[in-house]
Amino acid sequence: MDKRFIAWIYMIASSRPALMLMLTVIMFLSVPIMLFLLDFIIDFWGETPTDTAIKEIMESSDGIATIFVMLGVFLESRETLSRIVTKHLKFGNPGLEDKLNKLSSNFGVGFLLNGLLMEISTSFLNIPDHIIDSRGFEKPVFIFIMFMCLFCMYSIFNLNTSNHISFIKKCYN
């Protein structure tokens, strides 16, 4: 396959509109999971959750955590993608690309760490009870995951706000 074609695909995938679309989709995917976590916490606040309910909420939490990790890795790799685009297509504004890469890298690290903390939290519940008895820690773990998910959603919203748009517009001048 032609390197220029692959560079063109990378250019489209790492462009600001594509990143904004991806962030918006991930934010909307997070909402049902957040509501599911909240519903779980409210339903089982005064009682012990069933194993089925715990397993179901763990799968949902792991799913959104994996998405946040993938988002973080993708945002951190934007600099590499933009170097490939620049090398093969001779396209782009170097000042703008540097600022976008720095912004993407900073937010990427945040998403990556939050997603990993969410995955570690659910992994704690998977440790067999004869090694570490995690019964009774489900609700605090899921409350922690809910706050981490809220923080990621806030970061997504923050990344798409007008502050960053005006920052990008300044780079064009």
C-alpha angles and dihedrals in degrees: 000000000000115000090220091058091051090047089051090053089049090049091055094043094049097041119118095248091051091049091049091049091049092048092049092050091049091049091053090047089054095057098071091045091050090050090047091052091048091048090050092050093048095044095050100033096115099025141051114271119237120250090243092054091047092049092048094049091045091055091050092046092048090049096055091041090055090050090052091049091050090048090051093050091047093049091048091051093054091096091057091047092050091050090054091048092048093047098049103029102029086222132139144051107274095209093049093044092051092052093045090048092051092048091047092048093051094049091040092059090050094051091045094052094044092049092048092050089051091050092047089052094054091043088058088062091052094059108110113260093237089063100039119359103221096171109129093025095086097094096048090047092051091045088054091048091049091054091047089050090049090051091051091049090050089050091051090050090046092051090054096046129112093257090071093039091056088045089055092046090054088057091060092058 
